[in-house]
Amino acid sequence: MLAVALDDRGQASVEAALLLPSLLVVIGLLAQPVCVCYTRCVMEAAAGEACRLMSTATHGTIGSDSAYESYVRRRLDAVPDLDIFHRGGDAGWEIELSGSVAEHGASAHIRTTVRPLPIVGLLAVAAGDMDEAGDVVVDVSVATTTRPSWLEGGYGDWSSSW
């Protein structure tokens, strides 16, 4: 009888039954921040590329402002259409672009929402902006200048001095 009580067969099953749910909760807690970070990185890259394009493209090269927005939307297609990455599909992106070569700079503002996972929702309320639907708001703004304000003259003036 004592031999049966001291037998440790099946011990690993009991440990796995206790450890596996804890491990899955930790993985679940790490999944949401990774998804939001990926979305934010893609948004920042798209906004930066749009600013560079708007502030360096010569007149008539790209076309209208809708062409710039289309360019940004193509970059944002790298984000999966899943609620934990961003909500609303192609209509879920709010894009504001301004600037040109003549203004010597540009700015881009991109906004979207992310549906938090059930466990992470409590942490998201404490950590970030939430909209009225309970979604986390991801906001990115990028601004660039191609020419400092103190610099006078144009390209013709600069090339003639050489």
C-alpha positions in Angstrom: 0.0 0.0 0.0 2.9 2.4 0.8 4.5 1.7 -2.6 1.3 2.9 -4.4 1.3 6.1 -2.3 5.0 6.8 -3.1 4.6 6.1 -6.8 5.2 9.3 -8.8 3.9 8.1 -12.2 1.4 10.7 -13.5 3.1 13.5 -11.7 3.9 15.2 -15.0 0.2 15.1 -16.0 -0.8 17.0 -12.9 2.0 19.6 -13.4 1.0 20.1 -17.0 -2.7 20.5 -16.0 -1.6 23.3 -13.7 1.0 24.9 -15.9 -0.7 24.8 -19.3 -3.5 27.2 -18.5 -1.1 29.7 -16.9 1.1 29.5 -19.9 -1.8 30.2 -22.3 -2.9 33.2 -20.3 0.7 34.7 -20.5 0.7 34.1 -24.3 -2.7 35.7 -24.6 -1.5 38.7 -22.6 1.5 39.1 -24.9 -0.4 38.7 -28.2 -2.4 42.0 -28.0 0.6 44.3 -27.4 2.5 42.6 -30.3 -0.5 43.1 -32.7 -0.9 46.8 -31.7 2.9 47.4 -32.0 2.9 45.9 -35.5 -0.1 48.1 -36.5 1.6 51.2 -35.1 4.9 50.4 -36.9 3.2 50.0 -40.2 1.2 53.2 -39.6 4.4 55.2 -38.7 6.2 53.9 -41.8 3.3 54.7 -44.1 3.0 58.2 -42.6 6.7 58.8 -43.0 6.7 57.7 -46.6 3.8 59.9 -47.4 5.5 62.9 -45.8 8.6 62.3 -47.8 6.6 61.8 -51.0 4.5 65.0 -50.5 7.5 67.1 -49.6 9.8 66.0 -52.4 7.5 65.1 -55.4 7.6 67.7 -58.2 4.3 69.2 -59.3 2.4 66.8 -61.6 4.5 63.8 -60.7 1.9 62.2 -58.4 -1.3 64.1 -59.1 -4.0 65.0 -56.7 -4.3 64.6 -52.9 -6.3 61.4 -53.4 -3.2 59.8 -55.0 -1.3 60.5 -51.8 -4.0 58.9 -49.8 -4.2 56.0 -52.1 -0.4 55.5 -51.7 -0.8 55.5 -47.9 -3.8 53.0 -48.0 -1.6 50.6 -50.1 1.0 50.7 -47.4 -1.6 50.1 -44.7 -2.8 47.0 -46.5 0.1 45.2 -44.7 -2.0 45.2 -41.6 -4.3 42.2 -41.5 -8.1 42.9 -41.4 -8.6 41.4 -38.0 -10.1 43.3 -35.1 -7.0 42.8 -32.9 -4.9 44.6 -35.5 -7.4 47.2 -36.6 -11.1 47.5 -37.0 -13.3 48.5 -40.0 -11.3 47.2 -43.0 -10.2 49.8 -45.5 -12.8 52.3 -44.1 -11.3 51.9 -40.6 -8.4 54.2 -41.4 -8.7 57.9 -40.8 -6.0 59.6 -42.9 -5.2 63.3 -42.9 -2.4 64.6 -45.2 -1.1 68.1 -45.7 1.9 69.8 -47.2 3.7 70.0 -50.5 7.1 70.9 -52.1 6.1 74.6 -52.1 5.4 74.5 -48.3 8.8 72.8 -47.8 7.3 70.1 -45.6 4.4 67.8 -45.0 2.5 66.1 -42.2 0.5 63.0 -42.0 -1.9 61.8 -39.3 -3.3 58.3 -39.3 -5.8 56.9 -36.8 -7.5 53.6 -36.3 -9.1 51.5 -33.6 -8.2 48.1 -32.2 -10.6 45.7 -30.4 -8.8 44.6 -27.2 -8.8 41.0 -26.2 -11.1 40.2 -23.2 -8.3 39.9 -20.7 -6.3 42.8 -22.1 -9.3 45.1 -22.2 -8.9 46.0 -18.5 -5.3 46.9 -19.0 -6.1 48.8 -22.2 -8.5 51.0 -20.3 -5.7 52.0 -17.9 -3.0 52.3 -20.5 -4.5 54.1 -23.5 -7.2 56.1 -25.2 -10.5 54.3 -25.6 -13.4 55.3 -27.8 -17.1 55.1 -27.0 -17.3 51.5 -28.4 -14.5 50.3 -26.0 -11.9 50.0 -28.6 -8.3 51.1 -28.2 -7.4 54.2 -30.3 -4.0 54.0 -32.2 -2.9 57.5 -33.3 0.2 58.3 -35.4 1.4 61.7 -36.5 4.5 62.4 -38.6 5.8 65.8 -39.8 8.8 66.6 -41.9 10.5 69.7 -43.2 12.6 69.6 -46.3 14.0 73.0 -46.0 14.8 75.0 -42.9 13.0 78.4 -42.5 16.3 80.3 -42.3 17.5 79.1 -45.7 16.9 81.7 -48.4 16.8 81.5 -52.1 16.0 78.5 -54.4 17.8 75.8 -56.2 18.8 78.1 -59.0 20.5 80.5 -56.5 22.4 77.6 -54.8 23.6 76.0 -58.1 24.8 79.4 -59.5 27.0 79.9 -56.4 29.0 76.8 -57.3 
